[in-house]
Amino acid sequence: MKTKDQIDNIVKEIHRHIDFSGVILVKEEKSIVFEEAFGYANRNECINNTIQTRFGIASGCKIFTAIGICQLVERGVITFHTKLKDCLSIKFPNFNEDITIHHLLTHSSGIPDYFDESILDNFEDLWKETPMYLLKSLKDFLPLFQNRDMMFAPGSKFHYNNAGFIILGLIIEEQTGLKFTEYIETNIFKLIGMNASGYFSLDRLPKQTALGYIKDEISQTWKTNAYSIPIKGGSDGGAFITAPDMLKFWEALFNYEIINREYTKILLTPHIQVNNKQSYGYGIWIETRENKIFKYHVMGYDPGVSFRSAVYPDLGITLVIPSNKGAGPEKLMKEIEGAF
């Protein structure tokens, strides 16, 4: 691992080209090697981002949903092979009856998606027909995919799917009697001391929360993402975290404080191949280099949101990069990895 000054030089060079807005936190073993905040949490009020600023992480929080499911399996409520029709009373008339929890967790269920990232380029386009401010609960997403046809047979391939994680959240709600967000906040965030994190409504954001910003390339002005994403996050994405809280999450996960050793191992197992280098566990990406696991990582992208965070097991390094702009963390992660 290079020194803080060397990483600082790398970050400054990238920041000069992309005007990064967010936080970069790097930890090696028990020491913080690098932590710095950039840009504005609120551009109108000229409020700077800080290390303690909350950021949206979009799909980066799918791992919380997966852990919620693992907790239910650990308690004997369901199994990974429980069929969808046996654990959720909501009807999906055109879905294959053999879909299991495992299929949903690994994006291999074949169900239709409300936002298929291989077809739609712009998340904002989705809300032209369905105003995002109407999507206040997980059930509000159902009309977008509930009655559509299957895309392929369950288990036949990987195809990233947001609707599958909406369904996983609905399963958590039905099996626990709690709202999904309440369940995760209690059984993950509060459990391990992620006290600044939560699922917040965009119209009721707490203090020290970064607004997401989208740039108009024609006028070269900025607007917030308040009308570009659902008003409140859920099981497919949209939680808010601080970089230090995300660090707490990784430490608690690998110390078996959220789920036991057996189910942590299952969560982190490469269950399905995505491409030559990438596999997918349960809610987590796994990159292999030279036949060894190089990193476990999560990522998220929404209009005005981008996020990358990873654990490098052989190096003892943890990296957290949230941003309140639509780009930056991916390039920063790649360049910082070059310093390892």
N, C-alpha and C positions, 0 to 999 in steps of 0.2 A: 504494500500500500504506500502510495506517495504521501508526502507531507501535506499539511493544511495549505501551505503557500502554493504548492504545485497544483492542488485541486482548485484553489482560489484563482489561479491564472487560467485554468481550463474554463471555469465557470464565467469569469469576466470576459473571455474571448467570445464565448457563445452568447452571453447576455448582450454583448455589443451588437451582435447581428440579429437577434430575435427579440430583444427587449422583454426578457422574461419577467413574469409577474407571479410570485409564489414563494415557496420555501424549499430549500434544499437542506436535508439533514442526512449525514453519513455517520454511522457508528461502527467502530471496529472493536470486537470483543466487548469490553466494558467502558470504552472511552468514546466520547463524541469527538470525531475527527474534524467534522465540518458542519456548521449550521449557520445559515444566513437567510434573511428575508429580502425580497425584491418587490418593487412595484407598489401599486395602490390597492388597498382593500375597497376603498370608495374614492373614485376619481373626482367626483363633483366636490367632495368635502376635503380632498387631498389628505385622506387618512391612509397612512402607509401600512402595508402588510408587516406583521411581526411573526416571530417564531410561534407565538400563541394564537395566531389568527386561525379561525375555522375556515375550511375550504370544502366545497362539494367535491365528491369523488366519483360521481356517475356510477358506472358498472364496477368500479373498484370495490364496492361493498357486496358484491355477489358472494364473496367468501363468508360474510356474516350470515347470509341466508343458508349457505351450505352447512355451516357450523350449527345453526339452529336445528336443521334436520338431523345432523349427527347426534345432537343432544337428545332428540326424541328417540332415535334408534338406541342410543346408550341406555335410555330409561325403559326400553322395551315397548314403547308405544307403537312403533312401526318398524319395518326393516327396509333395507335398501332395495329389496326385491318385492316389496309390497306394491301391488298394482294401483294405479291412479284411481280406478273405479272403486277400490276397496278402502280408500282413506280420505276421499273427498266426495261430498254428496252432490256437488254441482255436476250437471250433465253436459257432456260434450258429444253430441250426436254423431259426429263424423270421425271421432278419434278411434284409433286402434285400441282394443281392450287390453292388449298386452303391454301397454306403456307402464313402466315402473318408476319408482323414485330414482333409481340409478340412471335411467335414461334421461330424466329431467335434469339431474345434477351434472351430467356429462354432455349436454347439448346434442344428444343422439336420439331424442324421442321421435323426431319426424313431424311434430305438430306444426301448424302454421304459426307464424310470428306476427305480432302487431307492428313490429319494425324490423324488417329483414335487412340487415346491414350489407348483405351482398347485392341487394337490389336498389335500396334507397340510399342516396348519398347524404342527404341533409335531413337531420332529425326534425328540424323546424317544419319541413314540408308535411310531416305527419299531422300537424295540428291545423292545417287549412280546412279540413273537413270535421275534425274532432277537436274543439277548443280544449287546450290543456288544463284550463282552470276548472273544468268539469271532472277531472280525474283526481279525486280526493281520497279514494280508497282502492284497494286491489281489485275489488269487484267491478269498479268502474271501467277497468281495462277489458273485461270479458267481451263486450260487444265487438271489439276490434278483431277477435280471433276465434271466439267460442264455437261458431257454427261453420267455420271454414273447413276445407278438406285437408287431409294429411299430405305432407310433402314427400315422405318416404317411410319405409318400414322401420319400426323402432330398433335401434341398435345397429343399423346398417352403416352409418357413417356419422362423422362430426359435422354439425352445422350450427353455428352460434345462434342462440335463440333466447330472446328476452322474455317471451311469453312463458317459456318453461319455468323461469324463475318467479314469474307472477304466480303461477300455479303452486310452486313450492311454498310461497308465502301464504297462499290460501290454505294449504294443508296445515301449516303451522298454526294459523288462526283457528281452524276447525278443531284441531287436536288439542289445543291448549285453552281455548276459550278467550284468548287475549288478542288484541290487535297486533299485527305483525311488528310494527314499530315498537310497541310497548314491550313485546317479548324480547326483542333483540337488545333494546336499551337496558332491560333488567338483567337478562341472562348472559350478556357479553359486556356491554359498556360499564354498567355499575359494578358488575362482578369483579372486573379487573382494574377498575379505577380510571376508565376513559371518561373522565368527568366533564370534559368539554365537548364531547361528541354526541351526536344525536340525529334524528330525522326531523328537520325543522321546515316549517312552511315558508315559502319564499316571501309571503306577505307578513311574516312575523319572525324575522330572523333575529336571534339574540345579538348582543354586542360582540364585538371582535369577530365578526363573520364577514368574509370577503364576498362582495357582489361579483357574479360572473359577468364578464364583458365580451361582447362580440363587436368586431371591427367592420364598419362599412367601408369597403375598399374604394368605393366611388367618392364618397364625401370625406373619407379619412377621419371619420368621427366614431365614437364608441357608444354603444347602447348596452343596457343590462340584459340578461337572459330571462328576465321575469316572465316574458310572454313566449318563451322558446322551449321550455321544459315543463314537465308536470309540476304543479304547485307544491307538492310534497313527495319526497322520495319513498321508496318501498323496497320490496324484495328483489327487484331487478336492478335497482340503482338509486342514487340520490341522497345517500347519507352525507353528513358533514363530519369532518374530523380535524384535529390539529396534527401537525407532524409529530410532536411528542406523544400524543395519544396513539398514533399508529405504531410508533416504536413500542409502546406498552403492549399493544395487541400482539405484535410478532413475538415479543419476549414471553408473554403469557401462553401463546399457542405452543411454542416450542418447549415450554416448561410444563405442559399438560395441565394448565390451570383452567382451561375452558372446557375441554373434553379430555378424556383419559388417553393414555398412551396408545391403546389399541385403535381408538377411533381417530386420533390425530394421524396415526400412520395410514389409516384408510383414506382420510381426507387428502393426504399428501402423495398418495400412490398415483402414478401415471395410468389412468384408466382407459384413455383413448388417445390415439395418435392424431395430431392436427397436421403436422408437416414433418420434414426431416429432422428438425431441431426441437419442435414444440410438441408437448403432450398436455393433456388437461386432466387434473385430478377432480376433486369436488369443489367447484367454485374458485379454482386456482390454476394458473398456468405454470408449466414446468419446462424449463429449457435444459437440454442436455448438450454437453460438449465432451468430445473424446470418450463417449460411453459413460459419462458420469453426470450427475445432476449439477449443473452450474448455478442455477437459481430457481427459487420459487417466487413467483411474482403475480401481482394483480395490476390491472390497468383500467382506466375509465375515460371516456370522452363524451361530452355533451356540448352543445353550443355554450361557450363561455366557461367550460370546465375541461381540464385535462389532468391526468393523475397517473403516476407510476410509483410503485413501491416493491421492493424485493428483498429477499434474504438469500445470501450466498453462503451455503452451509460449510463448504470447505475453506472458505476465507474468513469466516466469522464476521462478515460485514452485513449491515442492514442499511438500506437506502430508502428514503422517503422523499418524494417530490410532488406535492400538490400545486396546482396553478388555477388561477381564476381567469385564464384565457384559454383558447381552444387548442393551443400548441405550446411546445417547449419541453415538457418532461421526457418525452421519448428521446429527443436528441441529447438532452443533458445526461440521461441515464447511459446512453451509448458511449458518450465521451468520457464520463466518469468511470465507467467500467474499464476503459482503456488505461486508467491510472492504477488499476488493481495489480 
